[in-house]
Every structure is written in C-alpha cells, then in structure tokens.
C-alpha cells in the first residue's frame, strides 16, 4: 500500500491516513515512499511528515495496548526500511 501521495498533501490529516492504513494493511505490506521529485527539500518534508504520522499512529496503538512497544518499533522499522530491503533484496547497512 502506498501513501506517498497522501502524506505530503494531507498535512495534519497524515496521522488519520496512517491510522486508517495500519487498520487496513499489515505492516509487512506497507512501505515508505515520498513521491517527491526535483527538489531535495520536498524529499525531506515528505520523509519528516511520513515518520511523524507513522510514529503517532503506532503510538496510539501502543497506548490502546493493541501493540507492545517492541512490536510498534519493529513495525516502524519494517515500514520505513525493512520491507524495501526485503522486496528489493538489499543488504542492511553495516
């Protein structure tokens, strides 16, 4: 599932979009993407908004005892890097 277009444009609703996504899609099938182009600042803003939305949505799941803190950290790592590494058969950094 791809939220690359929704997160940068959603502004404060990015958390809502991420919350809904986590309810619909297993974290093993969700991968970070920025959909940014041309300007490096756009990549930075998109990545920042995506991480913030993911952290807040996972934090809510921890607060509601749906996920343990360790499971939330693992889910975040999957979404932000692990799934892409697995899909594209990339080696983790040393």
C-alpha positions, -999 to +999 in steps of 0.1 A: +000+000+000+014+034-010+008+066+009+034+086-009+009+110-024-014+113+006+011+121+034+028+152+020-005+167+009-026+156+039-009+180+063-023+174+098-046+146+084-015+125+077-019+108+111-055+099+102-044+085+069-017+065+086-041+052+113-065+040+086-037+024+067-025+005+097-060-008+102-063-020+066-029-032+057-004-054+075+029-036+082+047-062+062+029-048+031+034-011+038+065+007+026+076+042+029+077+063-002+080+101-006+068+105-042+089+137-041+106+150-072+130+177-083+138+195-050+157+179-021+136+199+003+105+180-008+121+147+000+130+160+035+095+174+042+078+142+029+100+119+049+095+140+080+057+141+077+056+103+070+078+094+100+057+117+123+024+103+111+037+067+115+051+074+149+019+090+162-003+062+147+019+034+162+020+053+195-018+053+196-018+015+191+007+011+219-015+034+242-045+013+234-025-019+241-031-032+206+007-034+201+035-037+226+062-010+224+086-035+209+061-046+183+055-009+174+092-003+169+095-034+147+065-023+127+081+012+122+114-004+111+095-026+086+076+003+070+105+027+069+132+004+056+128-033+062+101-040+037+120-022+009+152-041+018+133-074+017+114-066-015+144-053-034+168-078-018+190-050-004+216-056+023+212-037+055+239-011+062+270-023+081 
